[in-house]
């Protein structure tokens, strides 16, 4: 019976790791996209036109 329980624990651990890994990858992508967007908005030029063209936010892949 211990083997079945250990199997479930390993399965849960794998799912948890995958969830954390995916979330970390999304946060990393969001940081990079946000930094690029801020750099674009602080660059010389007309900020209002930049905002009108693309909006303020960023879009994550797979969203």
N, C-alpha and C positions, 0 to 999 in steps of 0.2 A: 504494500500500500504506500510506503514511503516513496517509491519510484514514481507513482502517479502524481503524488503531491509535488514532488520535485519537478516533474515535467510541467505541471501547471505554473509553478513559480518561475521556471525558466521562460515559459511562453509569455507570462505577464511581464517579466523583465525585458524581453526582446521588444514587446509592444511599447513599453514605457521608454526604452532607449530610442526607438524609432521616432516616437512622438517628440521627445526632447530634441533629438537630432534635427528633425524637420523644423521644429520651432526655432532652433538656433540658426539654421540656414535661412529661414525667413527673416529673422531679425538682422542677420548680417546683410542680406539683400536690401532690406529696408534702410539700413544705415548708409549703404553705398548710394542708393538711389536718392535718399534725402540730401546727402552731402553734395551730390552732383546738382540737384535742383537748387539748393541754396547757393552754390557757386554760380549757377546760371543767373539767379535773381540778383546777386550782388555785383555782377559784371556790369561795366558801363553800358548804358542804353536806357531805353524806356521800359521801366518795370511794369507799368500798367498794361502796355501792349503785350509783354511776355505773359502776364497773368491772363489776359483776355484770350490769348492764343492757346495756351496749354492748361490753364487753371493753376491752382496752387499745389495740389497734391501729387503723389506719385502712385504708380500702379505696379503691384507685385506680379511677377509671372505666375500664371495659373489662377489668377483672381478673376 
